[in-house]
């Protein structure tokens, strides 16, 4: 197990450089907790609650306290590295980035699918420009009904998250 206080296996190479640069630009130290939170969000490919992030970090055999994860999330949210959003399941967190996928969620079973389609983002930019705005950021969550029947609702939305690739 990797200890929070003796970071032997997790190094800066554990993260893509863009996140290391974002931490440095925000004058935040590159701690095990911050690296683990970013890594969990990258691997998830979708937004997660704080407790889901903590469970994913622990599943990677990293010994860390829940309060360290909460603190890392809070400081990175203040620095604009992580974004906080309110959804039906409460507050969720995702890495801050432009051109992020759109979340499509079933209203019955809660299954979530990330749709990474550049035409949606282009539509948002064009609409904003037509209305006299320059799109800087967006949050788009689409609620719909599964077309071919729902998965078991008691399994929870996050149990069925998956990512749909970009159209070619």
C-alpha positions as CSV (number, residue, x, y, z in Angstrom):
1,X,0.0,0.0,0.0
2,X,1.1,3.5,-0.7
3,X,1.0,5.6,2.4
4,X,-0.2,9.2,2.2
5,X,3.0,10.3,4.1
6,X,5.5,8.1,2.2
7,X,4.9,8.6,-1.5
8,X,7.2,5.9,-2.9
9,X,5.2,4.7,-5.9
10,X,3.2,7.7,-7.0
11,X,5.3,10.4,-8.7
12,X,4.6,13.4,-10.9
13,X,4.8,11.1,-14.0
14,X,1.6,9.5,-12.6
15,X,-0.3,12.5,-14.1
16,X,-0.5,14.1,-17.6
17,X,1.6,17.3,-17.6
18,X,-1.4,19.6,-18.1
19,X,-2.6,18.8,-14.6
20,X,0.8,19.2,-13.1
21,X,1.0,22.6,-14.8
22,X,-2.5,23.6,-13.5
23,X,-1.5,22.7,-10.0
24,X,1.7,24.7,-10.2
25,X,0.0,27.7,-11.8
26,X,-2.4,27.7,-8.9
27,X,0.5,27.6,-6.4
28,X,-0.7,24.2,-5.1
29,X,1.9,21.6,-4.1
30,X,1.8,18.3,-5.9
31,X,0.6,16.1,-3.1
32,X,-0.4,12.5,-3.1
33,X,-4.0,13.4,-2.3
34,X,-4.2,15.8,-5.2
35,X,-2.5,13.4,-7.6
36,X,-4.9,10.6,-6.5
37,X,-8.0,12.7,-6.9
38,X,-7.0,13.9,-10.4
39,X,-6.1,10.3,-11.4
40,X,-9.5,9.0,-10.1
41,X,-11.4,11.7,-12.1
42,X,-9.3,11.0,-15.2
43,X,-10.0,7.3,-15.0
44,X,-13.7,7.8,-14.3
45,X,-14.3,9.9,-17.3
46,X,-17.3,11.4,-15.6
47,X,-18.2,13.4,-12.6
48,X,-18.1,11.7,-9.2
49,X,-19.2,12.5,-5.7
50,X,-16.5,13.0,-3.0
51,X,-17.2,9.6,-1.5
52,X,-17.0,7.9,-5.0
53,X,-13.6,9.6,-5.5
54,X,-12.4,8.4,-2.1
55,X,-13.5,4.8,-2.9
56,X,-11.7,4.9,-6.2
57,X,-8.5,6.2,-4.6
58,X,-8.7,3.5,-1.9
59,X,-9.2,0.8,-4.6
60,X,-5.9,1.9,-6.1
61,X,-4.2,0.7,-2.8
62,X,-3.4,4.2,-1.7
63,X,-3.7,4.8,2.1
64,X,-5.3,8.2,2.5
65,X,-7.9,9.8,4.8
66,X,-11.3,10.9,3.6
67,X,-10.6,14.4,5.0
68,X,-7.4,14.6,2.8
69,X,-9.5,13.7,-0.3
70,X,-12.1,16.3,0.7
71,X,-9.4,19.0,1.3
72,X,-7.7,18.2,-2.0
73,X,-11.0,18.5,-3.9
74,X,-11.9,21.8,-2.1
75,X,-8.6,23.4,-2.8
76,X,-8.5,22.3,-6.4
77,X,-12.1,23.5,-6.9
78,X,-11.1,27.0,-5.5
79,X,-8.2,27.0,-8.0
80,X,-10.5,26.1,-10.9
81,X,-8.8,22.7,-11.5
82,X,-11.9,20.8,-10.4
83,X,-15.5,21.9,-11.0
84,X,-18.4,21.3,-8.7
85,X,-21.9,20.6,-10.1
86,X,-25.3,19.8,-8.5
87,X,-27.1,16.8,-9.9
88,X,-29.9,14.6,-8.6
89,X,-27.4,12.5,-6.7
90,X,-25.9,15.6,-5.0
91,X,-22.7,17.4,-5.5
92,X,-20.4,15.9,-8.0
93,X,-16.9,16.9,-9.1
94,X,-15.1,16.7,-12.5
95,X,-11.9,18.0,-13.9
96,X,-12.3,21.5,-15.3
97,X,-11.8,21.7,-19.0
98,X,-13.5,23.2,-22.0
99,X,-15.0,20.9,-24.6
100,X,-15.9,18.3,-22.1
101,X,-18.5,15.7,-22.9
102,X,-22.2,16.1,-22.3
103,X,-23.9,13.8,-19.8
104,X,-27.0,11.9,-20.9
105,X,-28.9,10.4,-18.0
106,X,-31.9,8.1,-17.9
107,X,-34.8,9.5,-15.8
108,X,-35.9,5.9,-14.8
109,X,-32.7,3.9,-14.0
110,X,-30.2,6.7,-13.7
111,X,-27.7,5.2,-16.2
112,X,-25.3,7.9,-17.4
113,X,-23.5,8.1,-20.7
114,X,-21.0,10.7,-21.7
115,X,-21.5,11.9,-25.2
116,X,-18.3,13.3,-26.6
117,X,-19.7,14.9,-29.8
118,X,-18.0,18.1,-31.1
119,X,-21.1,19.1,-33.0
120,X,-22.9,19.7,-29.7
121,X,-20.2,22.0,-28.5
122,X,-20.1,23.8,-31.9
123,X,-23.9,24.2,-31.6
124,X,-23.5,25.8,-28.2
125,X,-20.8,28.1,-29.5
126,X,-22.8,29.2,-32.5
127,X,-25.9,29.8,-30.4
128,X,-24.0,31.9,-27.9
129,X,-22.4,33.9,-30.7
130,X,-25.8,34.4,-32.4
131,X,-27.1,35.8,-29.1
132,X,-24.1,38.1,-28.6
133,X,-22.1,36.0,-26.3
134,X,-18.6,34.4,-26.4
135,X,-18.9,30.9,-24.9
136,X,-16.4,30.5,-22.1
137,X,-17.8,27.5,-20.2
138,X,-20.9,25.3,-20.1
139,X,-22.6,22.6,-18.2
140,X,-25.1,20.4,-20.1
141,X,-26.9,17.5,-18.6
142,X,-29.6,15.8,-20.7
143,X,-32.3,13.8,-19.0
144,X,-34.0,11.2,-21.2
145,X,-35.7,7.7,-21.1
146,X,-33.8,4.6,-22.1
147,X,-35.1,3.5,-25.5
148,X,-34.6,-0.2,-25.1
149,X,-35.5,-0.7,-21.5
150,X,-33.9,0.3,-18.3
151,X,-31.1,-1.4,-16.3
152,X,-31.8,-2.2,-12.7
153,X,-32.4,1.1,-10.9
154,X,-31.1,-0.2,-7.5
155,X,-27.6,-0.6,-9.0
156,X,-27.3,3.2,-9.2
157,X,-26.4,5.6,-12.0
158,X,-22.6,5.5,-11.3
159,X,-22.5,1.7,-11.6
160,X,-23.3,2.0,-15.3
161,X,-21.3,5.0,-16.4
162,X,-19.6,4.6,-19.7
163,X,-18.2,6.8,-22.4
164,X,-19.3,7.1,-26.0
165,X,-16.5,8.0,-28.4
166,X,-16.5,11.0,-30.7
167,X,-18.2,10.7,-34.1
168,X,-15.8,10.5,-37.0
